[in-house]
Amino acid sequence: PSTDCTTFCSFLSGGASLDVLAGQSFALISLSSYFKIQFEYFNPVIGLYPTISNILDLQDASTGQSLLYVSLPWTSATVVGYNGQLIESFGPGLVSNYLSVYTTITIVVQSGVVTITSSANPSWTDVKYVTNIDTSNKLFYLYLSNPNLDFNHPAQNENRPSACGTIRNIVITGPNTPIAPPTTAPPSRAPTRAPTVLVVPTNKPIASPTNAPVLLTNAPVVAPTAAPTFLPTVAMTAKPTTAAPTTIVTLAPTESNVVDCTQSCTFLTDGPQQVVANTILAEISMTTFFKIQFDIINPTINVFPFISNILDIRDSVTDQSLLCVSMPWGNALQVSYNGYEGIQWGPGLILGLLNVYTTVTITVTSGIVTIVSSSNPSWIASYSITNFATNGRTYNLYMSNAYIGANYLCAGGYVKNFYITGTASGPSIGPSTAITTNCRVSCSLITGNAWAITANTAYAKISITTYFRMQFEVLNPTIQNYPFVSNILDLVDTVTGKSLVTVSMPWGNALSLGYNDIELSQWGPGLVGSYQSS
């Protein structure tokens, strides 16, 4: 029988505990689309790289799709997935003495946001942006654990074993239902093995530069324990020495007033507007590749762990964030694209930010986001992305949005000279009249002389089946420095411009793979050692 967890349910409470075993379906439950799950866990088996060991999985009883899973990589950090997609590779982890002491893990699914916290570091709330799944009239198996998460590649299951260990005090609540503090009783048995020593393979990337942006997928985002050292010399509580702007320009678009920004559009060119929480400046349409520029003055910089949002461009139908710009507890800028944080401590505002405008420029091109500030024009911070096709969509331009997630507040201050321009820096998909090569059974291209790879070149127009195999040979590529990723090949939908399969190289001779605009592997099998000549 199923257990109703839409409001509240608990398992393994009152001193009970259970050993985590592979494929152990513990309960069948129903739950709200927005929910909180909390559990205590200790004594895991942590595998060697690249093993990812599962602790818990909520799996749709009808489709087999994972709603939420929690695993451990080859460290005591957490790996979290939502709706079958990886959202955190190195999240809040277990306590240092995890073999003998329970760690309390809490995951909250809210509107557009999943937060992860651990009793090992309660001050770090890891925030990830998602598109929510409607769980109405659905049942889910609660696995403790499920090693078969990678449904599309069952041959890889040997690298996804059970995390084993012991679990207790599993509590699931609906929205706004508090969870009582967990019990503090010690484990019922002592650990039987020593901690696992982390072995890092020799082909892992070298340490990133200290001022490099945080990567989207595999690089852990570690919350600083103290405020950064590059705060402005002017106290953040000080008032501006100049009078507040006297000209306030407002734009209240009607439902049908969608501003076309596919080529260019401007706002606030006649004077500044105060940044107010949850204010929609305009509803806009825009191209997949675009540039945004604005001037900002006198924002409020909050203390750790609060993050001050400046702007958020969100899909007017799905409410998914396309581009979000905020300031953490310092005058640096934080940038997220398509719901994923890419830069946590990017270029900042000028030291006189209370009295002088800073010009911020953000550019989204094919596979990359860059941000530049007038405080240091020579620093162009960038990170790799999988582009999201904006064709046929409209977006709400928030100035600002305080409902992004936990710890987000309005940045305040004033913004002026807001520009959006469309670009054509994406790959050419060729003329619609180009001859289509039928690859549904088989096809071969470039079988004679080799082809020189050049940027944004549409080599052929093809048709393929849903399931297919593709093979090619590559020689003498240019491998860029961190953080640049060099694209080799991309299959792009000729109608939507959305990527089906993309193969690239990060700052090494490994291969990164994307499918359906989602990065699947960042450090996959690489090229031969003599790749420049073989």
C-alpha positions as CSV (number, residue, x, y, z in Angstrom):
1,P,0.0,0.0,0.0
2,S,1.1,3.6,-0.6
3,T,1.9,6.1,2.1
4,D,0.5,9.7,1.8
5,C,3.4,12.1,2.2
6,T,1.7,15.1,0.7
7,T,1.5,16.7,4.1
8,F,3.7,14.6,6.4
9,C,5.2,11.1,6.7
10,S,8.1,9.6,8.5
11,F,10.0,6.3,8.2
12,L,12.6,4.7,10.5
13,S,12.0,7.0,13.4
14,G,11.9,6.3,17.1
15,G,15.4,4.7,17.2
16,A,14.9,2.4,14.2
17,S,17.4,2.3,11.4
18,L,18.0,0.4,8.2
19,D,21.1,-0.8,6.2
20,V,21.1,0.8,2.7
21,L,21.1,-2.0,0.1
22,A,21.2,-2.0,-3.7
23,G,17.7,-2.1,-5.3
24,Q,15.9,-1.9,-1.9
25,S,12.4,-0.5,-2.6
26,F,11.4,0.6,0.9
27,A,8.1,2.4,0.4
28,L,5.5,3.5,-2.2
29,I,4.5,7.1,-1.5
30,S,2.6,10.1,-2.9
31,L,4.0,13.6,-2.3
32,S,3.4,17.3,-3.2
33,S,5.2,18.9,-6.2
34,Y,6.9,21.2,-3.6
35,F,8.2,19.2,-0.6
36,K,11.0,18.8,1.9
37,I,12.9,15.5,2.6
38,Q,15.3,15.0,5.5
39,F,17.2,12.0,6.6
40,E,20.2,10.9,8.8
41,Y,22.9,8.8,7.3
42,F,26.3,7.4,8.3
43,N,29.0,4.8,7.5
44,P,28.9,4.8,3.7
45,V,31.1,2.9,1.3
46,I,32.7,5.6,-0.9
47,G,34.1,4.3,-4.1
48,L,37.1,5.3,-6.2
49,Y,36.9,7.7,-9.1
50,P,34.6,7.7,-11.1
51,T,32.2,5.7,-8.9
52,I,29.0,7.5,-7.8
53,S,27.2,5.6,-5.0
54,N,23.5,6.0,-4.5
55,I,21.9,6.5,-1.1
56,L,18.3,7.3,-1.9
57,D,16.1,7.7,-5.0
58,L,12.4,8.7,-5.5
59,Q,11.4,6.9,-8.7
60,D,8.1,7.3,-10.6
61,A,6.3,4.1,-10.1
62,S,4.8,4.3,-13.7
63,T,7.6,5.6,-15.8
64,G,10.8,4.7,-13.9
65,Q,11.9,8.3,-14.1
66,S,13.9,9.6,-11.1
67,L,12.2,12.5,-9.3
68,L,15.0,13.1,-6.7
69,Y,18.1,11.2,-5.9
70,V,21.0,11.6,-3.5
71,S,24.4,10.0,-4.1
72,L,28.0,10.2,-3.1
73,P,30.8,10.7,-5.6
74,W,34.3,9.5,-4.9
75,T,34.3,11.9,-1.9
76,S,32.0,12.5,1.1
77,A,30.2,15.4,-0.9
78,T,26.7,14.9,-2.2
79,V,25.5,14.3,-5.8
80,V,21.9,15.4,-6.3
81,G,19.6,14.9,-9.2
82,Y,16.1,16.2,-9.9
83,N,13.8,15.0,-12.7
84,G,16.5,12.7,-14.0
85,Q,19.0,15.5,-14.5
86,L,22.1,16.1,-12.5
87,I,21.8,19.4,-10.6
88,E,24.7,19.2,-8.2
89,S,28.0,17.2,-8.5
90,F,29.7,18.3,-5.3
91,G,27.1,19.5,-2.9
92,P,27.1,19.8,0.9
93,G,28.8,16.7,2.3
94,L,28.9,14.4,5.2
95,V,30.5,15.2,8.6
96,S,34.3,14.5,8.7
97,N,33.7,11.4,11.0
98,Y,31.0,10.1,8.8
99,L,31.9,6.4,9.6
100,S,30.7,6.8,13.2
101,V,28.5,9.9,13.3
102,Y,25.2,10.6,11.5
103,T,24.9,13.4,9.0
104,T,21.5,15.1,8.6
105,I,20.8,15.9,4.9
106,T,17.8,18.2,4.1
107,I,16.6,18.9,0.6
108,V,13.8,21.3,-0.2
109,V,12.0,21.4,-3.6
110,Q,10.3,24.8,-4.1
111,S,9.0,26.7,-7.1
112,G,11.9,26.7,-9.5
113,V,14.5,26.0,-6.8
114,V,16.0,23.0,-5.0
115,T,18.1,23.7,-1.9
116,I,20.5,21.3,-0.2
117,T,21.9,21.6,3.3
118,S,23.9,19.3,5.6
119,S,24.5,19.3,9.3
120,A,28.2,19.2,8.4
121,N,28.0,22.9,7.5
122,P,24.5,24.3,8.3
123,S,25.4,27.8,7.1
124,W,25.8,26.6,3.5
125,T,22.5,26.4,1.7
126,D,23.3,25.1,-1.8
127,V,20.7,26.6,-4.3
128,K,20.0,25.0,-7.7
129,Y,17.4,26.2,-10.2
130,V,15.0,23.6,-11.8
131,T,11.8,23.3,-13.8
132,N,9.4,21.7,-11.4
133,I,7.6,18.4,-12.1
134,D,3.9,18.1,-11.3
135,T,3.6,15.1,-8.9
136,S,-0.2,15.1,-8.8
137,N,-1.8,11.7,-9.1
138,K,1.6,10.0,-9.2
139,L,3.2,7.4,-6.9
140,F,6.9,7.1,-6.2
141,Y,9.1,4.3,-5.0
142,L,11.4,5.3,-2.2
143,Y,14.6,3.4,-2.9
144,L,17.3,2.9,-0.3
145,S,19.2,2.7,-2.6
146,N,18.9,2.5,-6.4
147,P,22.1,1.8,-8.3
148,N,20.2,1.8,-11.7
149,L,19.8,5.6,-12.1
150,D,21.4,5.8,-15.5
151,F,18.5,4.2,-17.4
152,N,19.8,5.1,-20.9
153,H,23.2,3.4,-20.3
154,P,22.7,0.3,-18.2
155,A,26.2,-0.9,-19.0
156,Q,27.5,1.8,-16.8
157,N,25.8,0.5,-13.7
158,E,29.0,-1.0,-12.4
159,N,30.1,2.5,-11.7
160,R,26.9,3.4,-9.8
161,P,26.7,1.0,-6.9
162,S,24.8,1.3,-3.6
163,A,26.4,3.6,-1.0
164,C,25.5,1.1,1.7
165,G,25.7,2.6,5.2
166,T,22.8,3.1,7.6
167,I,19.9,5.5,7.3
168,R,17.2,6.6,9.8
169,N,14.7,9.4,10.6
170,I,13.4,9.9,7.0
171,V,10.8,12.7,7.1
172,I,8.9,14.0,4.1
173,T,6.6,17.0,4.4
174,G,4.6,19.2,2.1
175,P,5.1,22.9,1.7
176,N,5.2,25.0,4.9
177,T,5.2,22.0,7.2
178,P,8.0,22.2,9.7
179,I,10.2,19.2,10.4
180,A,11.0,18.4,14.1
181,P,14.7,18.4,15.0
182,P,16.2,14.9,14.5
183,T,17.2,12.7,17.4
184,T,20.8,12.8,18.5
185,A,21.2,9.2,19.6
186,P,24.5,7.7,18.5
187,P,24.6,4.9,15.9
188,S,23.6,1.5,17.1
189,R,26.8,-0.1,16.0
190,A,30.4,0.9,15.4
191,P,31.8,1.2,11.9
192,T,33.6,-1.9,10.6
193,R,35.9,-0.2,8.1
194,A,38.4,2.6,7.9
195,P,37.6,5.8,5.8
196,T,38.1,5.5,2.1
197,V,41.2,7.2,0.8
198,L,40.4,9.5,-2.2
199,V,42.3,8.5,-5.3
200,V,42.3,11.1,-8.0
201,P,43.1,9.9,-11.5
202,T,46.1,11.4,-13.3
203,N,44.0,12.7,-16.1
204,K,41.8,14.9,-14.0
205,P,42.2,18.7,-14.7
206,I,44.7,20.7,-12.8
207,A,43.6,23.1,-10.2
208,S,41.8,26.1,-11.5
209,P,43.2,29.6,-11.2
210,T,42.1,31.4,-8.1
211,N,40.1,34.0,-10.0
212,A,38.5,31.5,-12.4
213,P,34.8,31.3,-12.7
214,V,32.9,28.4,-11.2
215,L,32.0,25.8,-13.8
216,L,28.4,24.7,-14.4
217,T,28.6,21.0,-13.8
218,N,31.6,19.3,-12.1
219,A,33.3,22.0,-10.1
220,P,32.0,22.3,-6.6
221,V,30.7,25.7,-5.4
222,V,32.1,26.1,-1.9
223,A,30.5,28.8,0.2
224,P,33.1,31.0,1.8
225,T,33.2,31.0,5.5
226,A,34.0,34.7,5.7
227,A,33.4,37.8,3.6
228,P,35.8,38.3,0.7
229,T,38.8,40.5,1.2
230,F,38.0,42.8,-1.7
231,L,35.0,44.6,-0.3
232,P,34.7,48.4,-1.0
233,T,36.5,50.7,1.4
234,V,33.2,52.6,1.8
235,A,30.9,51.2,4.4
236,M,27.9,49.5,2.9
237,T,25.5,51.2,5.3
238,A,26.6,54.7,4.2
239,K,24.2,56.9,2.3
240,P,25.2,58.3,-1.1
241,T,26.7,61.7,-0.9
242,T,24.8,62.8,-3.9
243,A,21.1,63.2,-4.0
244,A,19.0,60.3,-5.2
245,P,18.0,60.5,-8.8
246,T,15.1,62.7,-9.4
247,T,13.9,61.2,-12.7
248,I,12.2,57.8,-12.3
249,V,11.2,56.1,-15.5
250,T,8.7,53.3,-15.3
251,L,7.4,50.9,-17.9
252,A,4.2,49.0,-17.2
253,P,3.6,46.8,-20.2
254,T,0.2,45.4,-20.9
255,E,-0.4,41.8,-21.6
256,S,0.0,42.3,-25.4
257,N,2.9,44.8,-25.1
258,V,5.8,42.4,-25.8
259,V,9.0,44.4,-26.5
260,D,10.9,43.0,-29.5
261,C,14.6,42.8,-28.4
262,T,15.6,40.3,-31.1
263,Q,17.6,43.0,-32.9
264,S,17.8,45.7,-30.2
265,C,15.8,47.4,-27.5
266,T,16.5,50.1,-24.8
267,F,15.1,50.9,-21.4
268,L,15.8,53.7,-18.9
269,T,17.7,55.9,-21.3
270,D,16.0,59.0,-20.1
271,G,17.0,58.5,-16.5
272,P,17.5,55.9,-13.8
273,Q,14.9,53.6,-12.1
274,Q,15.1,52.3,-8.6
275,V,15.6,48.5,-8.4
276,V,12.5,47.2,-6.5
277,A,11.9,43.6,-5.5
278,N,9.7,41.5,-7.9
279,T,9.2,44.3,-10.4
280,I,8.7,43.4,-14.0
281,L,10.3,46.1,-16.2
282,A,9.0,44.6,-19.4
283,E,7.9,41.4,-21.3
284,I,10.4,40.9,-24.1
285,S,11.3,38.5,-26.9
286,M,15.0,37.9,-27.7
287,T,17.4,35.8,-29.7
288,T,19.2,32.8,-28.4
289,F,22.5,34.8,-28.7
290,F,22.4,38.3,-27.2
291,K,24.2,41.0,-25.3
292,I,22.9,43.0,-22.3
293,Q,24.4,46.1,-20.9
294,F,23.3,48.4,-18.0
295,D,24.6,51.0,-15.5
296,I,24.0,50.5,-11.8
297,I,24.7,52.6,-8.7
298,N,24.2,52.4,-4.9
299,P,23.1,48.8,-4.5
300,T,22.7,47.2,-1.1
301,I,25.3,44.6,-0.4
302,N,24.1,42.1,2.2
303,V,26.0,40.0,4.7
304,F,26.7,36.2,4.3
305,P,24.8,34.2,3.2
306,F,22.4,36.6,1.5
307,I,22.6,37.3,-2.2
308,S,21.3,40.5,-3.7
309,N,19.5,40.1,-7.1
310,I,19.8,42.8,-9.7
311,L,18.0,41.3,-12.7
312,D,16.4,38.1,-13.7
313,I,15.1,37.2,-17.2
314,R,12.5,34.5,-16.8
315,D,10.3,32.6,-19.3
316,S,6.8,34.1,-19.1
317,V,5.2,30.7,-19.4
318,T,7.4,28.2,-17.5
319,D,9.0,30.7,-15.2
320,Q,12.4,29.2,-15.9
321,S,15.3,31.6,-15.4
322,L,17.3,32.3,-18.6
323,L,19.8,34.8,-17.2
324,C,20.2,36.0,-13.6
325,V,22.6,38.6,-12.3
326,S,23.1,39.1,-8.6
327,M,25.7,40.1,-6.0
328,P,26.7,37.8,-3.2
329,W,27.9,39.2,0.1
330,G,30.5,41.4,-1.6
331,N,30.6,43.7,-4.6
332,A,31.4,40.9,-7.1
333,L,28.8,39.8,-9.6
334,Q,27.2,36.3,-9.8
335,V,25.8,35.1,-13.1
336,S,23.4,32.1,-13.8
337,Y,22.3,30.9,-17.2
338,N,19.3,28.6,-17.9
339,G,18.9,28.0,-14.1
340,Y,22.5,27.0,-13.4
341,E,25.1,29.2,-11.7
342,G,28.2,29.6,-13.8
343,I,30.1,32.5,-12.1
344,Q,29.9,33.0,-8.3
345,W,32.6,35.7,-7.9
346,G,32.9,37.5,-11.2
347,P,34.0,41.0,-12.0
348,G,32.6,43.5,-9.5
349,L,31.4,47.0,-9.1
350,I,33.7,49.9,-8.7
351,L,34.9,50.8,-5.2
352,G,32.9,54.0,-5.3
353,L,29.7,52.0,-6.1
354,L,27.6,54.2,-3.8
355,N,28.2,57.3,-5.8
356,V,29.4,56.3,-9.3
357,Y,27.7,54.1,-11.9
358,T,29.3,50.8,-12.9
359,T,28.7,49.6,-16.5
360,V,28.0,45.8,-16.7
361,T,28.1,43.9,-20.0
362,I,27.0,40.3,-20.4
363,T,27.2,38.4,-23.7
364,V,25.7,35.1,-24.5
365,T,27.2,33.5,-27.6
366,S,27.4,30.0,-29.0
367,G,28.5,27.8,-26.0
368,I,29.8,30.6,-23.8
369,V,28.7,33.4,-21.4
370,T,31.0,36.4,-20.7
371,I,30.7,39.2,-18.2
372,V,32.7,42.4,-18.1
373,S,32.6,45.3,-15.6
374,S,33.8,48.9,-16.1
375,S,35.6,48.5,-12.8
376,N,38.2,46.3,-14.6
377,P,37.6,46.1,-18.3
378,S,40.6,43.9,-18.9
379,W,39.0,41.0,-16.9
380,I,36.6,39.1,-19.2
381,A,35.1,36.4,-17.1
382,S,33.5,33.5,-19.0
383,Y,32.2,30.0,-18.7
384,S,30.9,27.3,-21.0
385,I,27.2,26.6,-21.4
386,T,24.8,24.7,-23.6
387,N,22.6,27.3,-25.3
388,F,18.9,27.4,-24.7
389,A,16.8,28.2,-27.8
390,T,14.6,31.2,-27.2
391,N,12.7,31.0,-30.5
392,G,9.0,31.6,-30.0
393,R,9.3,32.4,-26.3
394,T,8.7,35.6,-24.3
395,Y,10.5,36.6,-21.1
396,N,9.7,38.7,-18.1
397,L,12.5,41.1,-17.4
398,Y,12.6,41.4,-13.6
399,M,14.4,44.3,-11.9
400,S,14.8,42.6,-9.4
401,N,13.5,39.1,-8.4
402,A,13.7,38.2,-4.7
403,Y,11.8,34.9,-5.2
404,I,14.7,33.1,-6.9
405,G,15.5,31.0,-3.9
406,A,16.6,30.8,-0.3
407,N,18.8,33.7,0.8
408,Y,18.0,35.9,-2.2
409,L,17.1,39.6,-1.6
410,C,16.6,42.7,-3.7
411,A,19.8,44.5,-4.6
412,G,18.1,47.9,-4.5
413,G,20.0,50.9,-6.0
414,Y,19.3,52.4,-9.4
415,V,19.8,51.2,-13.0
416,K,19.9,53.2,-16.2
417,N,20.8,52.8,-19.9
418,F,19.6,49.2,-20.2
419,Y,20.4,47.8,-23.6
420,I,19.6,44.4,-25.2
421,T,20.9,43.5,-28.7
422,G,20.5,40.3,-30.6
423,T,23.5,38.7,-32.2
424,A,24.1,36.2,-35.0
425,S,27.1,34.4,-33.4
426,G,25.5,31.0,-33.3
427,P,26.2,28.3,-35.9
428,S,24.7,28.7,-39.3
429,I,22.1,26.1,-40.1
430,G,22.3,26.6,-43.8
431,P,19.7,27.5,-46.3
432,S,16.3,25.8,-46.1
433,T,16.7,24.6,-49.7
434,A,20.0,22.7,-48.9
435,I,19.9,19.0,-50.0
436,T,19.1,16.7,-47.1
437,T,21.4,13.6,-46.7
438,N,19.4,10.6,-45.5
439,C,21.3,9.1,-42.6
440,R,18.3,7.1,-41.2
441,V,19.9,3.8,-42.3
442,S,23.5,4.9,-42.9
443,C,25.5,7.7,-44.5
444,S,29.1,8.7,-44.7
445,L,30.6,12.2,-45.1
446,I,34.2,13.4,-45.7
447,T,35.5,9.9,-46.7
448,G,38.1,11.3,-49.1
449,N,40.2,14.2,-48.1
450,A,40.1,15.6,-44.6
451,W,38.0,18.6,-43.7
452,A,39.5,21.6,-41.9
453,I,37.3,22.5,-38.9
454,T,36.3,26.2,-38.9
455,A,33.9,28.1,-36.7
456,N,30.2,28.1,-37.3
457,T,30.3,26.0,-40.5
458,A,27.2,24.1,-41.5
459,Y,28.8,21.2,-43.4
460,A,25.6,19.2,-44.2
461,K,21.9,18.9,-43.7
462,I,20.9,15.4,-42.5
463,S,18.0,13.4,-41.3
464,I,18.5,10.7,-38.6
465,T,16.6,8.3,-36.5
466,T,16.1,8.7,-32.7
467,Y,18.6,6.0,-32.0
468,F,21.8,6.2,-34.0
469,R,25.6,5.7,-33.9
470,M,28.1,8.3,-35.1
471,Q,31.8,7.8,-35.6
472,F,34.4,10.2,-36.9
473,E,38.2,10.8,-36.8
474,V,39.8,14.0,-35.6
475,L,43.4,15.2,-35.9
476,N,45.4,18.2,-34.7
477,P,42.8,20.2,-32.7
478,T,43.6,23.4,-30.9
479,I,43.2,22.9,-27.1
480,Q,42.5,26.1,-25.4
481,N,43.4,27.3,-21.9
482,Y,41.0,27.2,-18.9
483,P,38.1,28.0,-19.0
484,F,37.6,27.7,-22.8
485,V,35.9,24.7,-24.4
486,S,36.6,24.0,-28.0
487,N,33.8,22.6,-30.1
488,I,34.4,19.9,-32.7
489,L,30.9,18.9,-33.9
490,D,27.3,19.9,-33.3
491,L,24.1,18.5,-34.7
492,V,21.7,21.5,-34.6
493,D,17.9,21.3,-35.3
494,T,17.3,23.3,-38.5
495,V,14.1,24.7,-37.2
496,T,14.6,25.5,-33.5
497,G,18.4,25.9,-33.5
498,K,18.6,23.5,-30.5
499,S,21.6,21.2,-30.2
500,L,20.9,17.4,-30.4
501,V,24.5,16.2,-30.0
502,T,27.6,18.2,-29.4
503,V,31.2,17.0,-29.0
504,S,33.8,19.4,-27.7
505,M,37.2,19.4,-25.8
506,P,37.7,21.3,-22.6
507,W,41.1,22.6,-21.6
508,G,42.7,19.2,-22.1
509,N,42.4,16.4,-24.7
510,A,39.4,14.8,-23.0
511,L,36.0,15.0,-24.7
512,S,32.8,16.7,-23.4
513,L,29.5,15.5,-24.7
514,G,26.1,17.2,-24.8
515,Y,22.7,15.8,-25.8
516,N,19.5,17.7,-26.2
517,D,21.2,20.9,-24.9
518,I,22.3,19.1,-21.7
519,E,25.9,18.5,-20.9
520,L,26.3,14.8,-20.1
521,S,30.0,14.4,-19.7
522,Q,32.7,17.0,-19.1
523,W,35.8,14.8,-18.9
524,G,35.0,11.7,-21.1
525,P,37.4,9.5,-23.1
526,G,40.1,11.6,-24.7
527,L,42.2,11.8,-27.8
528,V,45.4,9.7,-28.4
529,G,48.6,11.1,-26.8
530,S,49.9,12.0,-30.3
531,Y,46.7,13.7,-31.3
532,Q,48.6,16.4,-33.2
533,S,49.8,13.9,-35.7
534,S,47.5,10.8,-35.3
